[in-house]
């Protein structure tokens, strides 16, 4: 029962984290200075703590389930670290977009949202199939 509760908490915090990343990714595509500042506050108070909680619950699941000896988990950990780095890059772009004029932000960030979704898909495949 404890494993199932931990898994549920992991999934809920993961959904909040990914939802926040998607919101930031979309907001950076269509920047509006009125929306970016509250989004930064939301990311700081909701999305980032959800990311940390998802990582902690994931570690707890690995311990409870004895998954750390499984080869697929190494791949998942690498992908999760990449997703965490992507979150940091998005937040950095969000901060820059707030301080600069929305017109001055660089369009190169369009790859972040699709990249995050591809990484997330690979994580789900690894966890589901456990190759």
VEXVOLO-211721 format. One line per field, with one value per residue: residue number from 1; residue in one letter; x, y, z of N, C-alpha, C in turn. Coordinates in Angstrom, 3 decimals, m for minus. Example, Ala and Ser with C-alpha at 12.3 -4.5 7.8 and 13.67 -1.06 7.14 Angstrom:
2
seq = (1|2)
type = (A|S)
n.c1 = (13.190|12.850)
n.c2 = (m5.690|m2.250)
n.c3 = (7.800|7.080)
ca.c1 = (12.300|13.670)
ca.c2 = (m4.500|m1.060)
ca.c3 = (7.800|7.140)
c.c1 = (13.200|12.900)
c.c2 = (m3.300|0.030)
c.c3 = (7.800|7.870)
***
This chain:
131
seq = (1|2|3|4|5|6|7|8|9|10|11|12|13|14|15|16|17|18|19|20|21|22|23|24|25|26|27|28|29|30|31|32|33|34|35|36|37|38|39|40|41|42|43|44|45|46|47|48|49|50|51|52|53|54|55|56|57|58|59|60|61|62|63|64|65|66|67|68|69|70|71|72|73|74|75|76|77|78|79|80|81|82|83|84|85|86|87|88|89|90|91|92|93|94|95|96|97|98|99|100|101|102|103|104|105|106|107|108|109|110|111|112|113|114|115|116|117|118|119|120|121|122|123|124|125|126|127|128|129|130|131)
type = (X|X|X|X|X|X|X|X|X|X|X|X|X|X|X|X|X|X|X|X|X|X|X|X|X|X|X|X|X|X|X|X|X|X|X|X|X|X|X|X|X|X|X|X|X|X|X|X|X|X|X|X|X|X|X|X|X|X|X|X|X|X|X|X|X|X|X|X|X|X|X|X|X|X|X|X|X|X|X|X|X|X|X|X|X|X|X|X|X|X|X|X|X|X|X|X|X|X|X|X|X|X|X|X|X|X|X|X|X|X|X|X|X|X|X|X|X|X|X|X|X|X|X|X|X|X|X|X|X|X|X)
n.c1 = (0.818|1.973|3.822|2.108|0.846|3.050|3.704|1.409|1.666|4.047|3.236|1.254|2.761|4.514|2.781|2.011|4.489|5.233|3.056|3.472|5.884|5.039|3.279|5.077|6.679|4.807|4.044|6.396|6.521|4.547|4.919|3.734|4.069|2.479|1.639|3.872|5.292|3.527|3.541|6.178|6.270|4.448|5.847|8.026|6.789|5.128|5.662|8.509|8.857|7.201|8.671|10.947|9.733|8.711|11.099|12.124|10.071|10.342|12.896|12.343|10.469|12.164|13.787|11.887|10.783|12.949|14.308|16.773|18.754|18.038|18.504|17.081|16.421|18.656|18.765|16.381|16.956|18.945|17.406|15.529|17.190|17.934|15.439|15.045|17.131|16.218|13.956|15.213|16.466|14.223|13.103|15.153|15.031|12.503|12.909|14.703|13.018|11.210|12.750|13.712|12.439|9.533|9.799|12.483|13.322|14.889|14.145|14.999|14.177|12.060|12.345|12.338|9.824|8.807|11.042|10.988|8.587|9.224|11.285|9.794|8.019|9.825|10.646|8.238|7.888|10.152|9.572|7.167|7.628|9.984|12.601)
n.c2 = (m1.199|1.244|1.606|2.001|4.396|6.084|5.948|7.152|9.750|10.460|10.494|12.535|14.818|14.821|15.355|17.981|19.260|18.842|20.054|22.721|23.200|22.990|25.162|27.324|26.953|27.404|30.034|31.390|31.198|32.883|35.625|37.717|40.471|40.992|38.524|36.964|37.575|36.763|34.061|33.344|33.565|31.543|29.344|29.339|28.876|26.651|24.870|24.299|23.286|21.033|19.605|18.944|17.399|15.318|14.151|13.276|11.495|9.683|8.604|7.395|5.490|3.899|2.827|1.528|m0.309|m1.766|m1.173|m0.185|m1.864|m2.444|m2.204|m0.461|1.671|3.280|4.541|5.966|7.717|9.333|10.573|11.913|13.711|15.227|16.328|17.854|19.687|20.929|22.159|24.051|25.591|26.627|28.198|30.038|31.348|32.411|34.255|36.007|36.922|38.411|40.543|41.667|43.250|41.671|41.407|41.281|38.777|35.719|33.575|30.937|29.155|27.556|24.850|23.721|22.934|20.773|19.063|18.494|17.059|14.834|13.701|13.120|11.208|9.146|8.496|7.520|5.279|3.736|3.242|1.878|m0.345|m1.422|m2.373)
n.c3 = (0.000|0.743|m1.315|m3.507|m2.757|m2.757|m5.459|m6.562|m5.500|m6.748|m9.440|m9.421|m8.653|m10.774|m12.946|m12.313|m12.464|m15.211|m16.438|m15.660|m17.009|m19.672|m19.753|m19.395|m21.666|m23.739|m23.125|m23.640|m26.350|m27.228|m26.051|m23.449|m21.558|m19.349|m18.494|m18.050|m15.656|m13.444|m14.141|m13.717|m10.933|m10.300|m11.270|m9.529|m7.058|m7.382|m9.674|m9.619|m6.903|m7.262|m9.145|m7.626|m5.622|m7.224|m8.076|m5.600|m4.752|m6.836|m6.359|m3.913|m4.780|m6.327|m4.331|m2.646|m4.452|m5.214|m7.572|m8.350|m9.269|m11.796|m15.306|m17.021|m15.425|m15.187|m17.698|m17.517|m15.416|m16.568|m18.567|m16.962|m15.640|m17.856|m18.473|m16.177|m16.495|m18.813|m17.799|m16.159|m18.166|m19.481|m17.424|m17.104|m19.593|m19.306|m17.211|m18.513|m20.557|m19.110|m18.168|m20.498|m23.469|m24.820|m27.563|m27.929|m27.192|m27.986|m30.747|m30.670|m28.734|m29.411|m29.684|m27.194|m26.006|m27.716|m27.393|m24.654|m24.527|m26.079|m24.533|m22.233|m23.302|m23.910|m21.319|m20.224|m21.877|m21.125|m18.394|m18.577|m20.301|m19.310|m20.373)
ca.c1 = (0.000|2.851|4.381|1.067|0.681|4.235|3.559|0.383|2.260|5.024|2.515|0.611|3.783|5.024|1.813|2.102|5.771|5.178|2.084|4.147|6.854|4.285|2.787|6.201|7.054|3.821|4.103|7.570|6.251|3.672|5.160|2.982|4.731|1.517|1.446|5.137|5.669|2.800|3.961|7.448|5.926|3.834|6.912|8.837|6.050|4.397|6.309|9.812|8.667|6.645|9.787|11.755|8.944|8.665|12.405|12.220|9.170|10.928|13.968|11.672|9.923|13.279|14.206|10.810|10.565|14.190|14.549|18.073|19.598|17.497|19.223|16.238|16.355|19.773|18.312|15.352|17.605|19.582|16.343|14.951|18.150|17.793|14.181|15.297|17.936|15.331|13.150|16.077|16.645|12.959|12.970|16.120|14.459|11.371|13.474|15.218|11.887|10.596|13.628|13.858|11.178|9.167|10.272|13.928|13.642|15.362|13.187|15.604|13.588|10.908|12.642|12.229|8.565|8.812|12.100|10.477|7.566|9.919|11.946|8.732|7.547|10.845|10.580|7.041|8.171|11.081|8.906|6.101|8.154|11.108|13.439)
ca.c2 = (0.000|2.408|1.749|2.571|5.803|6.789|6.045|8.166|11.058|10.692|10.855|13.843|15.862|14.817|16.061|19.414|19.714|18.884|21.092|24.011|23.337|23.253|26.542|28.234|26.801|28.098|31.472|31.951|31.276|34.036|36.360|38.894|40.855|40.935|37.135|36.300|37.762|35.803|32.701|33.122|33.321|30.215|28.354|29.314|28.370|25.408|23.948|23.846|22.337|19.780|18.880|18.389|16.327|14.189|13.494|12.570|10.340|8.719|7.912|6.535|4.344|3.029|2.115|0.632|m1.371|m2.469|m0.987|0.390|m2.836|m2.613|m1.427|0.582|2.822|4.167|5.368|6.886|8.755|10.261|11.360|12.800|14.802|16.084|17.058|18.860|20.727|21.642|23.045|25.174|26.442|27.340|29.229|31.078|32.122|33.158|35.404|36.958|37.518|39.412|41.707|42.261|43.413|40.393|41.360|41.034|37.393|34.961|32.532|29.612|28.317|26.790|23.419|23.246|22.243|19.434|18.243|18.021|16.030|13.625|13.118|12.554|9.989|8.109|8.078|6.681|3.987|2.977|2.805|0.932|m1.577|m1.902|m3.268)
ca.c3 = (0.000|0.780|m2.657|m4.366|m2.378|m3.245|m6.911|m6.829|m5.211|m7.810|m10.661|m9.258|m8.707|m12.142|m13.795|m12.003|m13.001|m16.671|m16.787|m15.522|m18.096|m20.900|m19.658|m19.648|m23.072|m24.572|m22.839|m24.298|m27.789|m27.437|m24.805|m23.029|m20.311|m18.246|m18.084|m17.730|m14.249|m12.600|m14.478|m13.018|m9.526|m10.249|m11.442|m8.315|m5.895|m7.653|m10.611|m9.129|m5.795|m7.788|m9.747|m6.535|m5.004|m8.158|m8.007|m4.311|m4.793|m7.761|m5.630|m2.935|m5.520|m6.678|m3.116|m2.213|m5.430|m5.517|m9.005|m8.663|m9.963|m13.152|m16.315|m17.598|m14.527|m15.526|m18.814|m17.037|m14.610|m17.507|m19.192|m15.943|m15.461|m19.037|m18.311|m15.139|m17.135|m19.727|m16.950|m15.801|m19.345|m19.694|m16.389|m17.453|m20.703|m18.757|m16.505|m19.503|m21.276|m18.230|m18.071|m21.823|m24.185|m25.439|m28.951|m27.922|m26.851|m29.140|m31.125|m30.641|m27.700|m29.903|m29.609|m25.812|m25.738|m28.324|m26.795|m23.370|m24.746|m26.552|m23.357|m21.395|m23.966|m23.718|m19.913|m20.067|m22.524|m20.283|m17.165|m18.910|m20.905|m18.493|m21.206)
c.c1 = (0.865|3.463|3.370|0.825|1.863|4.151|2.530|0.937|3.277|4.317|1.867|1.647|4.405|4.088|1.880|3.387|5.703|4.182|2.690|5.163|6.158|3.775|3.898|6.612|6.097|3.867|5.300|7.391|5.439|3.776|4.248|3.527|3.779|1.370|2.730|5.523|4.872|3.203|5.286|7.193|5.303|4.906|7.725|8.101|5.361|5.221|7.644|9.689|8.073|7.740|10.628|11.026|8.878|9.987|12.542|11.307|9.698|12.053|13.369|11.059|11.026|13.763|13.152|10.634|11.805|14.592|15.969|19.038|19.141|18.185|18.387|16.220|17.501|19.419|17.283|15.985|18.279|18.528|15.699|15.892|18.102|16.525|14.322|16.129|17.119|14.427|13.965|16.289|15.381|12.788|13.953|15.620|13.284|11.871|13.991|14.083|11.197|11.434|13.813|12.470|10.821|9.645|11.760|14.289|13.976|14.408|13.741|15.005|12.412|11.122|12.392|10.963|8.518|9.879|11.643|9.452|8.179|10.607|10.917|8.199|8.540|10.850|9.398|7.261|9.107|10.387|7.860|6.656|9.259|12.024|14.719)
c.c2 = (1.267|2.671|2.420|4.048|6.644|6.980|7.110|9.570|11.434|11.158|12.233|14.960|15.950|15.578|17.571|19.992|19.868|19.941|22.486|24.247|23.654|24.698|27.542|28.162|27.522|29.605|32.119|32.017|32.516|34.951|37.574|39.274|40.817|39.525|36.489|36.425|36.852|34.354|32.365|32.824|31.938|29.136|28.217|28.649|27.035|24.436|23.420|22.941|21.003|18.947|18.209|17.228|15.104|13.422|12.691|11.345|9.270|7.924|6.944|5.308|3.360|2.210|1.096|m0.555|m2.175|m2.335|m0.547|m0.592|m3.056|m1.672|m0.270|1.839|3.799|5.095|6.389|8.029|9.790|11.165|12.335|13.972|15.766|16.929|18.150|20.013|21.569|22.604|24.268|26.135|27.252|28.473|30.367|31.956|32.970|34.409|36.462|37.656|38.582|40.686|42.412|42.512|42.069|40.270|41.022|39.585|36.617|33.810|31.114|28.661|27.485|25.284|22.859|22.440|20.870|18.514|17.674|16.914|14.730|12.930|12.449|11.251|8.850|7.595|7.147|5.313|3.134|2.414|1.737|m0.402|m2.221|m2.860|m3.700)
c.c3 = (0.000|m0.599|m3.582|m4.045|m2.859|m4.755|m7.282|m6.590|m6.286|m9.086|m10.558|m9.358|m10.099|m13.074|m13.565|m12.602|m14.522|m17.137|m16.695|m16.624|m19.413|m20.898|m19.958|m21.116|m24.008|m24.363|m23.525|m25.808|m28.129|m26.217|m24.640|m21.656|m19.122|m17.688|m17.577|m16.258|m13.319|m12.888|m13.802|m11.541|m9.360|m10.363|m10.164|m7.152|m6.121|m8.496|m10.089|m7.901|m6.254|m8.442|m8.663|m5.870|m5.912|m8.137|m6.712|m4.272|m5.750|m7.113|m4.621|m3.605|m5.899|m5.503|m2.711|m3.160|m5.751|m6.978|m9.335|m9.323|m11.404|m14.135|m16.859|m16.737|m14.788|m16.675|m18.389|m16.252|m15.511|m18.150|m18.206|m15.671|m16.650|m18.941|m17.247|m15.697|m18.100|m18.956|m16.542|m16.964|m19.633|m18.686|m16.652|m18.587|m20.230|m18.026|m17.479|m20.244|m20.431|m18.211|m19.408|m22.396|m24.811|m26.880|m29.027|m27.620|m28.113|m29.463|m31.031|m29.627|m28.153|m29.798|m28.212|m25.556|m26.414|m27.726|m25.461|m23.535|m25.269|m25.378|m22.458|m21.990|m23.776|m22.280|m19.696|m20.704|m21.672|m19.049|m17.465|m19.394|m20.074|m19.275|m20.509)
***
